[in-house]
Amino acid sequence: MASEPFCVFECNSIGDKILLFTQEKLKKCREILTIRVALKLKYNDVNLPVTVTKTHGYHSKCYNESEIEYASDEDEHEQSDCEC
Ligand SMILES: [Zn+2]
C-alpha cells in the first residue's frame, strides 16, 4: 500500500516536491487557516490532517502563498509609497 503524499492545498501542480507536514508546521498552518476561515479568504477549505501523517503534505510554494496572502493583509499599511 503505497499512498502517495498529496498537497492539502489541492493545487494542480504535478511534479513539484511535496513536503510532509511536521507537527510544528501543521500547527502554524492551522493557525493561519483559522484566520483564513474567519476572513473567508482563499484556501479556507483546506483539509488539514488532525495529526501528522505520511500522506498529508504541501508544496512550499502553496504554503508560502497561503501564508503570504494572509500576511499581506497586515503588511498592507507598511508598504511605503513615499517617493521623497
Ligand atoms: Zn500544492
PDB file of the backbone (N, CA, C, O) and the ligand in Angstrom, with CONECT records:
HET     ZN  A 101       1
ATOM      1  N   MET A   1       0.830  -1.196   0.000  1.00  0.00           N
ATOM      2  CA  MET A   1       0.000   0.000   0.000  1.00  0.00           C
ATOM      3  C   MET A   1       0.867   1.249   0.000  1.00  0.00           C
ATOM      4  O   MET A   1       1.385   1.702   1.021  1.00  0.00           O
ATOM      5  N   ALA A   2       0.986   1.758  -1.176  1.00  0.00           N
ATOM      6  CA  ALA A   2       1.817   2.947  -1.313  1.00  0.00           C
ATOM      7  C   ALA A   2       0.940   4.170  -1.544  1.00  0.00           C
ATOM      8  O   ALA A   2       0.562   4.471  -2.677  1.00  0.00           O
ATOM      9  N   SER A   3       0.625   4.857  -0.479  1.00  0.00           N
ATOM     10  CA  SER A   3      -0.144   6.077  -0.657  1.00  0.00           C
ATOM     11  C   SER A   3       0.802   7.232  -0.908  1.00  0.00           C
ATOM     12  O   SER A   3       1.697   7.521  -0.114  1.00  0.00           O
ATOM     13  N   GLU A   4       0.580   7.866  -2.012  1.00  0.00           N
ATOM     14  CA  GLU A   4       1.427   8.996  -2.370  1.00  0.00           C
ATOM     15  C   GLU A   4       1.036  10.200  -1.524  1.00  0.00           C
ATOM     16  O   GLU A   4      -0.148  10.435  -1.283  1.00  0.00           O
ATOM     17  N   PRO A   5       2.022  10.956  -1.077  1.00  0.00           N
ATOM     18  CA  PRO A   5       1.687  12.192  -0.390  1.00  0.00           C
ATOM     19  C   PRO A   5       1.011  13.173  -1.344  1.00  0.00           C
ATOM     20  O   PRO A   5       1.351  13.217  -2.526  1.00  0.00           O
ATOM     21  N   PHE A   6       0.092  13.933  -0.862  1.00  0.00           N
ATOM     22  CA  PHE A   6      -0.579  14.912  -1.699  1.00  0.00           C
ATOM     23  C   PHE A   6      -0.577  16.273  -1.029  1.00  0.00           C
ATOM     24  O   PHE A   6      -0.381  16.404   0.179  1.00  0.00           O
ATOM     25  N   CYS A   7      -0.798  17.269  -1.850  1.00  0.00           N
ATOM     26  CA  CYS A   7      -0.775  18.642  -1.372  1.00  0.00           C
ATOM     27  C   CYS A   7      -2.154  19.013  -0.823  1.00  0.00           C
ATOM     28  O   CYS A   7      -3.150  18.933  -1.541  1.00  0.00           O
ATOM     29  N   VAL A   8      -2.213  19.413   0.427  1.00  0.00           N
ATOM     30  CA  VAL A   8      -3.506  19.715   1.049  1.00  0.00           C
ATOM     31  C   VAL A   8      -4.155  20.965   0.447  1.00  0.00           C
ATOM     32  O   VAL A   8      -5.342  21.223   0.651  1.00  0.00           O
ATOM     33  N   PHE A   9      -3.369  21.721  -0.285  1.00  0.00           N
ATOM     34  CA  PHE A   9      -3.924  22.943  -0.879  1.00  0.00           C
ATOM     35  C   PHE A   9      -4.670  22.645  -2.180  1.00  0.00           C
ATOM     36  O   PHE A   9      -5.187  23.543  -2.845  1.00  0.00           O
ATOM     37  N   GLU A  10      -4.708  21.386  -2.511  1.00  0.00           N
ATOM     38  CA  GLU A  10      -5.456  20.946  -3.689  1.00  0.00           C
ATOM     39  C   GLU A  10      -5.129  21.763  -4.935  1.00  0.00           C
ATOM     40  O   GLU A  10      -6.017  22.182  -5.677  1.00  0.00           O
ATOM     41  N   CYS A  11      -3.863  21.972  -5.142  1.00  0.00           N
ATOM     42  CA  CYS A  11      -3.423  22.710  -6.307  1.00  0.00           C
ATOM     43  C   CYS A  11      -3.302  21.734  -7.471  1.00  0.00           C
ATOM     44  O   CYS A  11      -3.534  20.534  -7.323  1.00  0.00           O
ATOM     45  N   ASN A  12      -2.948  22.250  -8.586  1.00  0.00           N
ATOM     46  CA  ASN A  12      -2.807  21.390  -9.763  1.00  0.00           C
ATOM     47  C   ASN A  12      -1.348  21.138 -10.126  1.00  0.00           C
ATOM     48  O   ASN A  12      -1.042  20.618 -11.199  1.00  0.00           O
ATOM     49  N   SER A  13      -0.472  21.509  -9.232  1.00  0.00           N
ATOM     50  CA  SER A  13       0.943  21.300  -9.517  1.00  0.00           C
ATOM     51  C   SER A  13       1.280  19.821  -9.442  1.00  0.00           C
ATOM     52  O   SER A  13       1.063  19.158  -8.428  1.00  0.00           O
ATOM     53  N   ILE A  14       1.805  19.340 -10.523  1.00  0.00           N
ATOM     54  CA  ILE A  14       2.264  17.958 -10.527  1.00  0.00           C
ATOM     55  C   ILE A  14       3.758  17.983 -10.790  1.00  0.00           C
ATOM     56  O   ILE A  14       4.232  18.699 -11.673  1.00  0.00           O
ATOM     57  N   GLY A  15       4.477  17.220 -10.040  1.00  0.00           N
ATOM     58  CA  GLY A  15       5.911  17.167 -10.270  1.00  0.00           C
ATOM     59  C   GLY A  15       6.708  17.961  -9.255  1.00  0.00           C
ATOM     60  O   GLY A  15       7.879  17.672  -9.008  1.00  0.00           O
ATOM     61  N   ASP A  16       6.068  18.968  -8.666  1.00  0.00           N
ATOM     62  CA  ASP A  16       6.772  19.706  -7.627  1.00  0.00           C
ATOM     63  C   ASP A  16       6.911  18.829  -6.390  1.00  0.00           C
ATOM     64  O   ASP A  16       6.083  17.959  -6.117  1.00  0.00           O
ATOM     65  N   LYS A  17       7.964  19.082  -5.667  1.00  0.00           N
ATOM     66  CA  LYS A  17       8.222  18.245  -4.496  1.00  0.00           C
ATOM     67  C   LYS A  17       7.213  18.520  -3.389  1.00  0.00           C
ATOM     68  O   LYS A  17       6.974  19.669  -3.017  1.00  0.00           O
ATOM     69  N   ILE A  18       6.635  17.461  -2.878  1.00  0.00           N
ATOM     70  CA  ILE A  18       5.690  17.610  -1.781  1.00  0.00           C
ATOM     71  C   ILE A  18       6.412  17.362  -0.467  1.00  0.00           C
ATOM     72  O   ILE A  18       7.075  16.342  -0.279  1.00  0.00           O
ATOM     73  N   LEU A  19       6.266  18.317   0.428  1.00  0.00           N
ATOM     74  CA  LEU A  19       6.883  18.184   1.736  1.00  0.00           C
ATOM     75  C   LEU A  19       5.831  17.707   2.719  1.00  0.00           C
ATOM     76  O   LEU A  19       4.685  18.155   2.680  1.00  0.00           O
ATOM     77  N   LEU A  20       6.213  16.814   3.585  1.00  0.00           N
ATOM     78  CA  LEU A  20       5.260  16.333   4.586  1.00  0.00           C
ATOM     79  C   LEU A  20       5.223  17.302   5.759  1.00  0.00           C
ATOM     80  O   LEU A  20       6.222  17.932   6.105  1.00  0.00           O
ATOM     81  N   PHE A  21       4.065  17.400   6.345  1.00  0.00           N
ATOM     82  CA  PHE A  21       3.916  18.289   7.499  1.00  0.00           C
ATOM     83  C   PHE A  21       4.729  17.783   8.677  1.00  0.00           C
ATOM     84  O   PHE A  21       4.878  16.580   8.892  1.00  0.00           O
ATOM     85  N   THR A  22       5.238  18.723   9.418  1.00  0.00           N
ATOM     86  CA  THR A  22       5.783  18.395  10.723  1.00  0.00           C
ATOM     87  C   THR A  22       4.763  18.911  11.728  1.00  0.00           C
ATOM     88  O   THR A  22       3.899  19.718  11.384  1.00  0.00           O
ATOM     89  N   GLN A  23       4.861  18.464  12.920  1.00  0.00           N
ATOM     90  CA  GLN A  23       3.922  18.879  13.963  1.00  0.00           C
ATOM     91  C   GLN A  23       3.866  20.406  14.051  1.00  0.00           C
ATOM     92  O   GLN A  23       2.799  21.004  14.186  1.00  0.00           O
ATOM     93  N   GLU A  24       5.028  21.002  13.974  1.00  0.00           N
ATOM     94  CA  GLU A  24       5.133  22.448  14.119  1.00  0.00           C
ATOM     95  C   GLU A  24       4.503  23.178  12.939  1.00  0.00           C
ATOM     96  O   GLU A  24       3.786  24.168  13.088  1.00  0.00           O
ATOM     97  N   LYS A  25       4.806  22.641  11.762  1.00  0.00           N
ATOM     98  CA  LYS A  25       4.306  23.251  10.533  1.00  0.00           C
ATOM     99  C   LYS A  25       2.784  23.130  10.478  1.00  0.00           C
ATOM    100  O   LYS A  25       2.081  24.040  10.040  1.00  0.00           O
ATOM    101  N   LEU A  26       2.317  22.013  10.923  1.00  0.00           N
ATOM    102  CA  LEU A  26       0.884  21.764  10.916  1.00  0.00           C
ATOM    103  C   LEU A  26       0.168  22.740  11.860  1.00  0.00           C
ATOM    104  O   LEU A  26      -0.907  23.254  11.552  1.00  0.00           O
ATOM    105  N   LYS A  27       0.766  22.966  12.960  1.00  0.00           N
ATOM    106  CA  LYS A  27       0.197  23.875  13.959  1.00  0.00           C
ATOM    107  C   LYS A  27       0.117  25.292  13.394  1.00  0.00           C
ATOM    108  O   LYS A  27      -0.892  25.988  13.517  1.00  0.00           O
ATOM    109  N   LYS A  28       1.218  25.681  12.776  1.00  0.00           N
ATOM    110  CA  LYS A  28       1.288  27.016  12.172  1.00  0.00           C
ATOM    111  C   LYS A  28       0.235  27.156  11.069  1.00  0.00           C
ATOM    112  O   LYS A  28      -0.459  28.166  10.955  1.00  0.00           O
ATOM    113  N   CYS A  29       0.155  26.126  10.288  1.00  0.00           N
ATOM    114  CA  CYS A  29      -0.767  26.133   9.171  1.00  0.00           C
ATOM    115  C   CYS A  29      -2.203  26.216   9.661  1.00  0.00           C
ATOM    116  O   CYS A  29      -3.042  26.883   9.055  1.00  0.00           O
ATOM    117  N   ARG A  30      -2.469  25.544  10.745  1.00  0.00           N
ATOM    118  CA  ARG A  30      -3.821  25.552  11.301  1.00  0.00           C
ATOM    119  C   ARG A  30      -4.176  26.942  11.829  1.00  0.00           C
ATOM    120  O   ARG A  30      -5.311  27.400  11.699  1.00  0.00           O
ATOM    121  N   GLU A  31      -3.196  27.592  12.417  1.00  0.00           N
ATOM    122  CA  GLU A  31      -3.427  28.957  12.907  1.00  0.00           C
ATOM    123  C   GLU A  31      -3.790  29.878  11.756  1.00  0.00           C
ATOM    124  O   GLU A  31      -4.718  30.681  11.842  1.00  0.00           O
ATOM    125  N   ILE A  32      -3.034  29.741  10.680  1.00  0.00           N
ATOM    126  CA  ILE A  32      -3.301  30.563   9.502  1.00  0.00           C
ATOM    127  C   ILE A  32      -4.684  30.240   8.954  1.00  0.00           C
ATOM    128  O   ILE A  32      -5.454  31.128   8.588  1.00  0.00           O
ATOM    129  N   LEU A  33      -4.973  28.964   8.909  1.00  0.00           N
ATOM    130  CA  LEU A  33      -6.247  28.529   8.348  1.00  0.00           C
ATOM    131  C   LEU A  33      -7.422  29.070   9.161  1.00  0.00           C
ATOM    132  O   LEU A  33      -8.438  29.480   8.601  1.00  0.00           O
ATOM    133  N   THR A  34      -7.278  29.067  10.456  1.00  0.00           N
ATOM    134  CA  THR A  34      -8.335  29.584  11.327  1.00  0.00           C
ATOM    135  C   THR A  34      -8.649  31.023  10.974  1.00  0.00           C
ATOM    136  O   THR A  34      -9.809  31.431  10.917  1.00  0.00           O
ATOM    137  N   ILE A  35      -7.600  31.778  10.740  1.00  0.00           N
ATOM    138  CA  ILE A  35      -7.773  33.182  10.379  1.00  0.00           C
ATOM    139  C   ILE A  35      -8.388  33.297   8.995  1.00  0.00           C
ATOM    140  O   ILE A  35      -9.258  34.133   8.751  1.00  0.00           O
ATOM    141  N   ARG A  36      -7.928  32.457   8.111  1.00  0.00           N
ATOM    142  CA  ARG A  36      -8.431  32.499   6.731  1.00  0.00           C
ATOM    143  C   ARG A  36      -9.926  32.170   6.679  1.00  0.00           C
ATOM    144  O   ARG A  36     -10.681  32.765   5.911  1.00  0.00           O
ATOM    145  N   VAL A  37     -10.325  31.227   7.499  1.00  0.00           N
ATOM    146  CA  VAL A  37     -11.740  30.867   7.551  1.00  0.00           C
ATOM    147  C   VAL A  37     -12.535  32.057   8.075  1.00  0.00           C
ATOM    148  O   VAL A  37     -13.596  32.392   7.550  1.00  0.00           O
ATOM    149  N   ALA A  38     -12.009  32.681   9.107  1.00  0.00           N
ATOM    150  CA  ALA A  38     -12.690  33.827   9.703  1.00  0.00           C
ATOM    151  C   ALA A  38     -12.833  34.961   8.699  1.00  0.00           C
ATOM    152  O   ALA A  38     -13.839  35.670   8.687  1.00  0.00           O
ATOM    153  N   LEU A  39     -11.833  35.122   7.868  1.00  0.00           N
ATOM    154  CA  LEU A  39     -11.842  36.215   6.896  1.00  0.00           C
ATOM    155  C   LEU A  39     -12.385  35.773   5.542  1.00  0.00           C
ATOM    156  O   LEU A  39     -12.484  36.566   4.605  1.00  0.00           O
ATOM    157  N   LYS A  40     -12.732  34.496   5.461  1.00  0.00           N
ATOM    158  CA  LYS A  40     -13.253  33.932   4.209  1.00  0.00           C
ATOM    159  C   LYS A  40     -12.292  34.149   3.039  1.00  0.00           C
ATOM    160  O   LYS A  40     -12.696  34.553   1.949  1.00  0.00           O
ATOM    161  N   LEU A  41     -11.044  33.877   3.285  1.00  0.00           N
ATOM    162  CA  LEU A  41     -10.038  34.015   2.244  1.00  0.00           C
ATOM    163  C   LEU A  41      -9.903  32.715   1.469  1.00  0.00           C
ATOM    164  O   LEU A  41     -10.459  31.680   1.834  1.00  0.00           O
ATOM    165  N   LYS A  42      -9.144  32.810   0.387  1.00  0.00           N
ATOM    166  CA  LYS A  42      -8.825  31.631  -0.397  1.00  0.00           C
ATOM    167  C   LYS A  42      -8.127  30.604   0.500  1.00  0.00           C
ATOM    168  O   LYS A  42      -7.490  30.963   1.490  1.00  0.00           O
ATOM    169  N   TYR A  43      -8.252  29.354   0.149  1.00  0.00           N
ATOM    170  CA  TYR A  43      -7.652  28.251   0.908  1.00  0.00           C
ATOM    171  C   TYR A  43      -8.341  28.037   2.248  1.00  0.00           C
ATOM    172  O   TYR A  43      -7.799  27.345   3.110  1.00  0.00           O
ATOM    173  N   ASN A  44      -9.517  28.613   2.444  1.00  0.00           N
ATOM    174  CA  ASN A  44     -10.133  28.436   3.758  1.00  0.00           C
ATOM    175  C   ASN A  44     -10.802  27.073   3.905  1.00  0.00           C
ATOM    176  O   ASN A  44     -11.300  26.733   4.978  1.00  0.00           O
ATOM    177  N   ASP A  45     -10.812  26.300   2.830  1.00  0.00           N
ATOM    178  CA  ASP A  45     -11.396  24.964   2.947  1.00  0.00           C
ATOM    179  C   ASP A  45     -10.336  23.876   2.859  1.00  0.00           C
ATOM    180  O   ASP A  45     -10.623  22.724   2.535  1.00  0.00           O
ATOM    181  N   VAL A  46      -9.116  24.269   3.153  1.00  0.00           N
ATOM    182  CA  VAL A  46      -8.026  23.300   3.132  1.00  0.00           C
ATOM    183  C   VAL A  46      -8.295  22.215   4.170  1.00  0.00           C
ATOM    184  O   VAL A  46      -8.649  22.494   5.315  1.00  0.00           O
ATOM    185  N   ASN A  47      -8.121  21.006   3.747  1.00  0.00           N
ATOM    186  CA  ASN A  47      -8.402  19.876   4.603  1.00  0.00           C
ATOM    187  C   ASN A  47      -7.144  19.437   5.349  1.00  0.00           C
ATOM    188  O   ASN A  47      -6.427  18.538   4.908  1.00  0.00           O
ATOM    189  N   LEU A  48      -6.894  20.071   6.461  1.00  0.00           N
ATOM    190  CA  LEU A  48      -5.685  19.754   7.216  1.00  0.00           C
ATOM    191  C   LEU A  48      -5.880  18.480   8.030  1.00  0.00           C
ATOM    192  O   LEU A  48      -6.956  18.224   8.570  1.00  0.00           O
ATOM    193  N   PRO A  49      -4.824  17.697   8.102  1.00  0.00           N
ATOM    194  CA  PRO A  49      -4.912  16.488   8.919  1.00  0.00           C
ATOM    195  C   PRO A  49      -4.961  16.846  10.401  1.00  0.00           C
ATOM    196  O   PRO A  49      -4.460  17.893  10.811  1.00  0.00           O
ATOM    197  N   VAL A  50      -5.550  15.993  11.180  1.00  0.00           N
ATOM    198  CA  VAL A  50      -5.618  16.214  12.624  1.00  0.00           C
ATOM    199  C   VAL A  50      -4.230  16.078  13.231  1.00  0.00           C
ATOM    200  O   VAL A  50      -3.856  16.783  14.168  1.00  0.00           O
ATOM    201  N   THR A  51      -3.498  15.158  12.666  1.00  0.00           N
ATOM    202  CA  THR A  51      -2.142  14.950  13.149  1.00  0.00           C
ATOM    203  C   THR A  51      -1.235  14.710  11.943  1.00  0.00           C
ATOM    204  O   THR A  51      -1.706  14.568  10.814  1.00  0.00           O
ATOM    205  N   VAL A  52       0.053  14.668  12.197  1.00  0.00           N
ATOM    206  CA  VAL A  52       0.994  14.462  11.106  1.00  0.00           C
ATOM    207  C   VAL A  52       0.814  13.062  10.518  1.00  0.00           C
ATOM    208  O   VAL A  52       0.759  12.068  11.241  1.00  0.00           O
ATOM    209  N   THR A  53       0.727  13.014   9.210  1.00  0.00           N
ATOM    210  CA  THR A  53       0.608  11.714   8.548  1.00  0.00           C
ATOM    211  C   THR A  53       1.676  11.602   7.472  1.00  0.00           C
ATOM    212  O   THR A  53       2.444  12.535   7.239  1.00  0.00           O
ATOM    213  N   LYS A  54       1.713  10.465   6.832  1.00  0.00           N
ATOM    214  CA  LYS A  54       2.707  10.270   5.780  1.00  0.00           C
ATOM    215  C   LYS A  54       2.156  10.613   4.408  1.00  0.00           C
ATOM    216  O   LYS A  54       2.858  10.492   3.404  1.00  0.00           O
ATOM    217  N   THR A  55       0.914  11.038   4.363  1.00  0.00           N
ATOM    218  CA  THR A  55       0.316  11.379   3.080  1.00  0.00           C
ATOM    219  C   THR A  55      -0.071  12.845   2.960  1.00  0.00           C
ATOM    220  O   THR A  55      -0.140  13.380   1.854  1.00  0.00           O
ATOM    221  N   HIS A  56      -0.321  13.488   4.075  1.00  0.00           N
ATOM    222  CA  HIS A  56      -0.673  14.900   4.017  1.00  0.00           C
ATOM    223  C   HIS A  56       0.589  15.737   3.889  1.00  0.00           C
ATOM    224  O   HIS A  56       1.438  15.767   4.780  1.00  0.00           O
ATOM    225  N   GLY A  57       0.684  16.409   2.761  1.00  0.00           N
ATOM    226  CA  GLY A  57       1.864  17.222   2.523  1.00  0.00           C
ATOM    227  C   GLY A  57       1.484  18.544   1.904  1.00  0.00           C
ATOM    228  O   GLY A  57       0.308  18.898   1.816  1.00  0.00           O
ATOM    229  N   TYR A  58       2.483  19.256   1.485  1.00  0.00           N
ATOM    230  CA  TYR A  58       2.231  20.561   0.881  1.00  0.00           C
ATOM    231  C   TYR A  58       3.399  20.918  -0.009  1.00  0.00           C
ATOM    232  O   TYR A  58       4.510  20.426   0.190  1.00  0.00           O
ATOM    233  N   HIS A  59       3.162  21.760  -0.977  1.00  0.00           N
ATOM    234  CA  HIS A  59       4.254  22.338  -1.742  1.00  0.00           C
ATOM    235  C   HIS A  59       4.697  23.585  -0.988  1.00  0.00           C
ATOM    236  O   HIS A  59       3.859  24.337  -0.491  1.00  0.00           O
ATOM    237  N   SER A  60       5.965  23.805  -0.899  1.00  0.00           N
ATOM    238  CA  SER A  60       6.425  25.003  -0.190  1.00  0.00           C
ATOM    239  C   SER A  60       5.833  26.234  -0.868  1.00  0.00           C
ATOM    240  O   SER A  60       5.535  27.239  -0.223  1.00  0.00           O
ATOM    241  N   LYS A  61       5.673  26.129  -2.181  1.00  0.00           N
ATOM    242  CA  LYS A  61       5.071  27.203  -2.968  1.00  0.00           C
ATOM    243  C   LYS A  61       3.645  27.501  -2.475  1.00  0.00           C
ATOM    244  O   LYS A  61       3.278  28.653  -2.244  1.00  0.00           O
ATOM    245  N   CYS A  62       2.875  26.453  -2.327  1.00  0.00           N
ATOM    246  CA  CYS A  62       1.484  26.605  -1.901  1.00  0.00           C
ATOM    247  C   CYS A  62       1.408  27.130  -0.471  1.00  0.00           C
ATOM    248  O   CYS A  62       0.606  28.006  -0.147  1.00  0.00           O
ATOM    249  N   TYR A  63       2.257  26.574   0.359  1.00  0.00           N
ATOM    250  CA  TYR A  63       2.255  27.010   1.752  1.00  0.00           C
ATOM    251  C   TYR A  63       2.611  28.485   1.843  1.00  0.00           C
ATOM    252  O   TYR A  63       1.954  29.260   2.538  1.00  0.00           O
ATOM    253  N   ASN A  64       3.657  28.852   1.132  1.00  0.00           N
ATOM    254  CA  ASN A  64       4.085  30.245   1.158  1.00  0.00           C
ATOM    255  C   ASN A  64       3.000  31.170   0.652  1.00  0.00           C
ATOM    256  O   ASN A  64       2.783  32.257   1.187  1.00  0.00           O
ATOM    257  N   GLU A  65       2.329  30.723  -0.379  1.00  0.00           N
ATOM    258  CA  GLU A  65       1.266  31.532  -0.949  1.00  0.00           C
ATOM    259  C   GLU A  65       0.173  31.799   0.078  1.00  0.00           C
ATOM    260  O   GLU A  65      -0.304  32.924   0.228  1.00  0.00           O
ATOM    261  N   SER A  66      -0.205  30.754   0.770  1.00  0.00           N
ATOM    262  CA  SER A  66      -1.264  30.908   1.758  1.00  0.00           C
ATOM    263  C   SER A  66      -0.802  31.804   2.893  1.00  0.00           C
ATOM    264  O   SER A  66      -1.573  32.591   3.441  1.00  0.00           O
ATOM    265  N   GLU A  67       0.467  31.668   3.231  1.00  0.00           N
ATOM    266  CA  GLU A  67       0.983  32.458   4.334  1.00  0.00           C
ATOM    267  C   GLU A  67       1.154  33.922   3.921  1.00  0.00           C
ATOM    268  O   GLU A  67       0.790  34.838   4.658  1.00  0.00           O
ATOM    269  N   ILE A  68       1.701  34.111   2.759  1.00  0.00           N
ATOM    270  CA  ILE A  68       1.946  35.467   2.281  1.00  0.00           C
ATOM    271  C   ILE A  68       0.638  36.230   2.117  1.00  0.00           C
ATOM    272  O   ILE A  68       0.519  37.388   2.518  1.00  0.00           O
ATOM    273  N   GLU A  69      -0.322  35.566   1.529  1.00  0.00           N
ATOM    274  CA  GLU A  69      -1.582  36.234   1.271  1.00  0.00           C
ATOM    275  C   GLU A  69      -2.220  36.693   2.576  1.00  0.00           C
ATOM    276  O   GLU A  69      -2.785  37.782   2.675  1.00  0.00           O
ATOM    277  N   TYR A  70      -2.107  35.837   3.549  1.00  0.00           N
ATOM    278  CA  TYR A  70      -2.671  36.163   4.848  1.00  0.00           C
ATOM    279  C   TYR A  70      -1.857  37.295   5.479  1.00  0.00           C
ATOM    280  O   TYR A  70      -2.417  38.234   6.046  1.00  0.00           O
ATOM    281  N   ALA A  71      -0.549  37.195   5.374  1.00  0.00           N
ATOM    282  CA  ALA A  71       0.312  38.199   5.975  1.00  0.00           C
ATOM    283  C   ALA A  71       0.142  39.549   5.299  1.00  0.00           C
ATOM    284  O   ALA A  71       0.265  40.594   5.938  1.00  0.00           O
ATOM    285  N   SER A  72      -0.140  39.522   4.010  1.00  0.00           N
ATOM    286  CA  SER A  72      -0.216  40.775   3.271  1.00  0.00           C
ATOM    287  C   SER A  72      -1.360  41.649   3.779  1.00  0.00           C
ATOM    288  O   SER A  72      -1.341  42.868   3.609  1.00  0.00           O
ATOM    289  N   ASP A  73      -2.350  41.022   4.399  1.00  0.00           N
ATOM    290  CA  ASP A  73      -3.430  41.808   4.968  1.00  0.00           C
ATOM    291  C   ASP A  73      -2.918  42.739   6.056  1.00  0.00           C
ATOM    292  O   ASP A  73      -3.423  43.844   6.256  1.00  0.00           O
ATOM    293  N   GLU A  74      -1.908  42.257   6.744  1.00  0.00           N
ATOM    294  CA  GLU A  74      -1.368  43.069   7.829  1.00  0.00           C
ATOM    295  C   GLU A  74      -0.305  44.036   7.339  1.00  0.00           C
ATOM    296  O   GLU A  74      -0.159  45.145   7.854  1.00  0.00           O
ATOM    297  N   ASP A  75       0.422  43.595   6.344  1.00  0.00           N
ATOM    298  CA  ASP A  75       1.537  44.404   5.877  1.00  0.00           C
ATOM    299  C   ASP A  75       1.122  45.528   4.936  1.00  0.00           C
ATOM    300  O   ASP A  75       1.912  46.416   4.615  1.00  0.00           O
ATOM    301  N   GLU A  76      -0.088  45.473   4.516  1.00  0.00           N
ATOM    302  CA  GLU A  76      -0.560  46.424   3.521  1.00  0.00           C
ATOM    303  C   GLU A  76      -0.207  47.866   3.863  1.00  0.00           C
ATOM    304  O   GLU A  76       0.207  48.648   3.007  1.00  0.00           O
ATOM    305  N   HIS A  77      -0.382  48.187   5.116  1.00  0.00           N
ATOM    306  CA  HIS A  77      -0.191  49.592   5.505  1.00  0.00           C
ATOM    307  C   HIS A  77       1.292  49.966   5.637  1.00  0.00           C
ATOM    308  O   HIS A  77       1.657  51.136   5.760  1.00  0.00           O
ATOM    309  N   GLU A  78       2.111  48.941   5.605  1.00  0.00           N
ATOM    310  CA  GLU A  78       3.533  49.239   5.788  1.00  0.00           C
ATOM    311  C   GLU A  78       4.253  49.500   4.469  1.00  0.00           C
ATOM    312  O   GLU A  78       5.400  49.947   4.446  1.00  0.00           O
ATOM    313  N   GLN A  79       3.570  49.216   3.395  1.00  0.00           N
ATOM    314  CA  GLN A  79       4.195  49.474   2.097  1.00  0.00           C
ATOM    315  C   GLN A  79       4.313  50.967   1.902  1.00  0.00           C
ATOM    316  O   GLN A  79       3.333  51.707   1.988  1.00  0.00           O
ATOM    317  N   SER A  80       5.494  51.377   1.648  1.00  0.00           N
ATOM    318  CA  SER A  80       5.730  52.808   1.533  1.00  0.00           C
ATOM    319  C   SER A  80       5.613  53.281   0.084  1.00  0.00           C
ATOM    320  O   SER A  80       6.314  52.805  -0.809  1.00  0.00           O
ATOM    321  N   ASP A  81       4.724  54.213  -0.108  1.00  0.00           N
ATOM    322  CA  ASP A  81       4.584  54.795  -1.438  1.00  0.00           C
ATOM    323  C   ASP A  81       5.355  56.114  -1.524  1.00  0.00           C
ATOM    324  O   ASP A  81       5.324  56.819  -2.533  1.00  0.00           O
ATOM    325  N   CYS A  82       6.014  56.400  -0.477  1.00  0.00           N
ATOM    326  CA  CYS A  82       6.687  57.694  -0.395  1.00  0.00           C
ATOM    327  C   CYS A  82       7.867  57.768  -1.367  1.00  0.00           C
ATOM    328  O   CYS A  82       8.717  56.878  -1.403  1.00  0.00           O
ATOM    329  N   GLU A  83       7.898  58.800  -2.120  1.00  0.00           N
ATOM    330  CA  GLU A  83       8.978  58.957  -3.083  1.00  0.00           C
ATOM    331  C   GLU A  83       9.879  60.134  -2.747  1.00  0.00           C
ATOM    332  O   GLU A  83      10.642  60.616  -3.584  1.00  0.00           O
ATOM    333  N   CYS A  84       9.775  60.571  -1.540  1.00  0.00           N
ATOM    334  CA  CYS A  84      10.553  61.747  -1.170  1.00  0.00           C
ATOM    335  C   CYS A  84      12.013  61.420  -0.866  1.00  0.00           C
ATOM    336  O   CYS A  84      12.791  62.316  -0.538  1.00  0.00           O
TER     337      CYS A  84
HETATM  338 ZN    ZN A 101       0.385  22.414  -3.876  1.00  0.00          ZN2+
END
